[in-house]
Amino acid sequence: MKIFVRLTILLTFVLVYNTANAYKFDFTTVGDVVDEVKNKFGSLDSYQAQFEIVSTKTGKRNVQNGIIKYKNPGKLLVEYQSPYGQKIVSDGKSMWVYIPSMNVVAEQDLMSDSGIFSSASRSGLERLFSKYHYRFASKDQPEKMDDGRREYTLVLKQRERKGGFRTIKLWISENYFIRRAKGETSAGKSVEITFSKIQTDINLPGGLFKFEMPPRARIIKNPMIAEE
C-alpha cells in the first residue's frame, strides 16, 4: 500500500509538472511578441511592401499609397503612387524628402537611430518600444480578424507626454511582421498605415537608395529640429 501511495504521488507530480511545463511553453506573453518582432526585423537583409496611409483630422480624410523598400543597414526608399512622384530616400546617413508639387527637397542629416527611418531595424524597434508602455489589446491572443486570419494586437501608450503619437495600436502577424499600425495624437489626428504584399530578403541593388536631385528644386537643409 505504501508503495502504491508513493507511486501515485510520484505520477501525480510528474503529470502536474509536465502539464505546467506544456502550459508555460504554449503561453505567449506580450514581451515574447515584442522580442520576436525585434528579432524578425533585426535579422532581415531586405524588406519590401506596398503601403497605404490614411490620415484623419476634424472629419477630413487623406489617403496616400505606394511602395516601401528597406535594405540593411539603414537604407530606405519610399515611392508614392499618390501623391505621384513624392519620395523619401535614405542611404543611412542622410535622408531626402522630395515633394514634386512644390519642387522642394528636404535634406536631413540622420543620427544613428533617427526615428521612423530606422524602424525596420532592431535598434529602431528598441527605440520605439522603449518610449511606450505596451500591452495586449484583448485577452485572447492572437485575435481572429474579420478575414479569418489571426494577429497579435498591441496597444502602446507614451511613457512621457511629448509630441508625436500619444497612443499606437499594432497588428502583428503570427510570423511577427507588423501588418498595420494606427497612431493617435493629442491634437486628435489619426494616422493609420497598412502593409501588404510583404517580401523579405530579396535583391535590392544599392543604387536604388541614391538620391538624384531634381533640376531647379529648392533645397531645405535639416528642417527637422526634433525626431518626434
C-alpha positions as CSV (number, residue, x, y, z in Angstrom):
1,M,0.0,0.0,0.0
2,K,2.8,2.4,0.9
3,I,4.5,1.7,-2.5
4,F,1.2,2.3,-4.3
5,V,0.7,5.6,-2.5
6,R,4.2,6.7,-3.3
7,L,3.8,5.8,-6.9
8,T,0.5,7.6,-7.1
9,I,2.1,10.8,-5.6
10,L,5.0,10.5,-7.9
11,L,2.9,10.0,-11.0
12,T,0.6,12.9,-10.0
13,F,3.7,15.2,-9.5
14,V,5.0,14.2,-12.9
15,L,1.6,14.8,-14.6
16,V,1.3,18.2,-12.9
17,Y,4.9,19.2,-13.7
18,N,4.5,18.2,-17.4
19,T,1.2,19.9,-17.7
20,A,2.6,23.1,-16.2
21,N,5.6,23.0,-18.5
22,A,3.4,22.4,-21.5
23,Y,1.3,25.4,-20.5
24,K,4.3,27.5,-20.0
25,F,5.7,26.5,-23.4
26,D,2.4,27.3,-25.2
27,F,1.7,30.6,-23.3
28,T,2.9,33.7,-25.2
29,T,3.3,37.0,-23.4
30,V,3.3,40.5,-24.8
31,G,7.0,40.6,-24.1
32,D,7.5,37.4,-26.2
33,V,5.8,39.0,-29.1
34,V,7.8,42.3,-28.9
35,D,11.0,40.3,-28.7
36,E,10.0,38.2,-31.7
37,V,9.2,41.3,-33.8
38,K,12.6,42.9,-32.9
39,N,14.4,39.6,-33.8
40,K,12.5,39.3,-37.1
41,F,13.3,42.8,-38.3
42,G,16.8,42.6,-36.9
43,S,17.6,39.5,-39.0
44,L,16.3,40.8,-42.3
45,D,18.7,41.7,-45.1
46,S,15.9,43.4,-47.1
47,Y,12.2,44.2,-47.0
48,Q,9.7,45.4,-49.5
49,A,5.9,46.0,-49.1
50,Q,3.1,48.1,-50.5
51,F,1.6,50.6,-48.1
52,E,-1.5,52.7,-47.6
53,I,-1.6,55.7,-45.2
54,V,-5.0,57.1,-44.1
55,S,-4.8,60.4,-42.1
56,T,-8.0,61.8,-40.5
57,K,-8.5,65.0,-38.6
58,T,-11.6,67.0,-37.9
59,G,-13.5,64.9,-40.5
60,K,-11.0,65.4,-43.3
61,R,-9.6,62.2,-44.7
62,N,-6.4,62.0,-46.7
63,V,-5.1,58.8,-48.4
64,Q,-1.6,58.1,-49.6
65,N,-0.1,54.9,-51.0
66,G,3.0,53.5,-52.6
67,I,5.8,51.0,-52.1
68,I,8.5,50.9,-49.4
69,K,11.9,49.2,-49.7
70,Y,14.5,48.7,-47.0
71,K,18.0,47.3,-47.1
72,N,20.1,46.6,-44.1
73,P,21.8,48.7,-42.7
74,G,19.6,51.8,-42.8
75,K,18.8,52.2,-46.5
76,L,15.3,53.2,-47.3
77,L,13.2,54.1,-50.3
78,V,9.6,55.2,-50.1
79,E,8.0,55.8,-53.5
80,Y,4.5,57.3,-53.6
81,Q,1.9,56.5,-56.2
82,S,-0.4,59.0,-54.5
83,P,0.7,61.8,-54.4
84,Y,2.5,60.7,-57.5
85,G,6.3,61.3,-57.7
86,Q,6.7,62.1,-54.0
87,K,9.5,60.0,-52.4
88,I,11.7,59.5,-49.4
89,V,15.2,58.2,-49.8
90,S,17.8,57.4,-47.2
91,D,21.3,56.0,-47.5
92,G,21.6,55.5,-43.8
93,K,23.5,58.8,-43.2
94,S,21.2,61.3,-44.9
95,M,17.6,61.4,-45.8
96,W,15.8,63.3,-48.6
97,V,12.1,64.0,-48.9
98,Y,11.0,65.2,-52.4
99,I,7.7,67.0,-52.8
100,P,7.2,67.5,-56.6
101,S,4.1,69.6,-56.2
102,M,6.3,72.3,-54.6
103,N,9.6,71.3,-56.3
104,V,11.1,71.1,-52.8
105,V,13.7,68.7,-51.4
106,A,14.1,68.5,-47.6
107,E,17.6,67.2,-46.9
108,Q,18.2,65.8,-43.4
109,D,21.3,64.6,-41.7
110,L,20.4,61.5,-39.7
111,M,21.6,60.3,-36.3
112,S,22.3,56.5,-36.0
113,D,18.8,55.9,-34.6
114,S,16.8,58.5,-36.3
115,G,13.1,58.0,-35.7
116,I,11.0,56.0,-38.2
117,F,13.8,55.8,-40.7
118,S,15.5,53.1,-38.6
119,S,12.2,51.4,-37.5
120,A,12.8,48.5,-39.8
121,S,15.9,47.6,-37.8
122,R,16.2,46.1,-34.4
123,S,17.6,49.3,-33.0
124,G,14.7,51.3,-34.3
125,L,12.2,49.0,-32.8
126,E,14.1,49.0,-29.5
127,R,13.8,52.8,-29.5
128,L,10.0,52.6,-30.3
129,F,9.1,50.2,-27.5
130,S,11.4,51.9,-25.0
131,K,9.3,55.1,-25.4
132,Y,5.9,53.4,-24.9
133,H,4.2,51.2,-22.3
134,Y,2.6,48.3,-24.2
135,R,0.1,45.5,-23.5
136,F,-2.2,43.2,-25.5
137,A,-5.3,44.9,-26.8
138,S,-7.5,42.0,-25.6
139,K,-7.4,38.8,-23.6
140,D,-7.5,36.3,-26.4
141,Q,-4.3,36.4,-28.5
142,P,-3.7,36.2,-31.3
143,E,-7.1,37.7,-32.2
144,K,-9.2,36.4,-35.1
145,M,-9.6,39.1,-37.7
146,D,-12.6,39.7,-40.0
147,D,-10.9,37.9,-42.9
148,G,-10.3,34.8,-40.8
149,R,-6.5,35.2,-40.1
150,R,-5.1,35.7,-36.6
151,E,-2.9,38.6,-35.5
152,Y,-1.5,39.8,-32.2
153,T,-2.9,43.2,-31.3
154,L,-0.9,45.5,-29.1
155,V,-1.7,48.9,-27.6
156,L,1.2,51.3,-26.9
157,K,0.9,54.4,-24.7
158,Q,3.6,57.1,-24.4
159,R,5.7,56.9,-21.3
160,E,6.1,60.7,-21.4
161,R,3.7,63.2,-22.9
162,K,5.5,64.7,-25.9
163,G,4.8,65.4,-29.5
164,G,4.1,62.6,-31.9
165,F,1.6,59.8,-31.3
166,R,0.1,59.6,-27.8
167,T,-1.1,56.1,-28.4
168,I,-0.4,53.5,-31.1
169,K,-2.1,50.2,-31.9
170,L,-0.2,47.5,-33.7
171,W,-1.5,44.5,-35.6
172,I,1.2,41.8,-35.9
173,S,1.0,38.6,-38.0
174,E,1.7,35.2,-36.5
175,N,5.1,35.2,-38.2
176,Y,5.8,38.5,-36.4
177,F,5.6,41.1,-39.1
178,I,3.9,44.4,-38.3
179,R,1.0,44.4,-40.8
180,R,-0.9,47.5,-39.6
181,A,-0.3,50.4,-37.2
182,K,-2.6,53.2,-36.1
183,G,-1.5,56.3,-34.2
184,E,-3.5,59.0,-32.4
185,T,-2.1,62.4,-31.5
186,S,-3.2,64.6,-28.6
187,A,-4.5,67.1,-31.2
188,G,-7.0,64.5,-32.4
189,K,-5.2,63.4,-35.6
190,S,-5.4,59.8,-36.6
191,V,-2.8,58.1,-38.9
192,E,-3.2,54.5,-40.0
193,I,-0.7,52.6,-42.2
194,T,-1.3,49.2,-43.6
195,F,1.3,47.0,-45.2
196,S,0.6,44.3,-47.8
197,K,2.4,42.0,-50.3
198,I,5.4,41.8,-47.9
199,Q,8.6,40.3,-49.3
200,T,11.8,39.8,-47.4
201,D,15.5,39.0,-48.2
202,I,15.1,40.0,-51.9
203,N,17.7,41.5,-54.2
204,L,17.6,45.3,-53.8
205,P,20.5,46.9,-55.6
206,G,22.3,49.7,-53.7
207,G,21.7,52.1,-56.5
208,L,18.0,52.3,-55.5
209,F,19.0,54.3,-52.4
210,K,21.0,57.0,-54.2
211,F,19.0,60.2,-54.4
212,E,19.2,62.3,-57.7
213,M,18.5,65.9,-57.1
214,P,15.7,67.2,-59.4
215,P,16.6,70.2,-61.6
216,R,15.9,73.6,-60.1
217,A,14.5,72.1,-56.9
218,R,14.6,74.3,-53.8
219,I,16.6,72.6,-51.0
220,I,15.8,72.9,-47.3
221,K,18.6,71.7,-45.1
222,N,17.9,69.9,-41.8
223,P,14.2,71.1,-41.4
224,M,13.5,68.5,-38.6
225,I,14.6,70.0,-35.3
226,A,13.1,67.1,-33.3
227,E,12.8,63.4,-34.2
228,E,9.3,63.2,-32.7
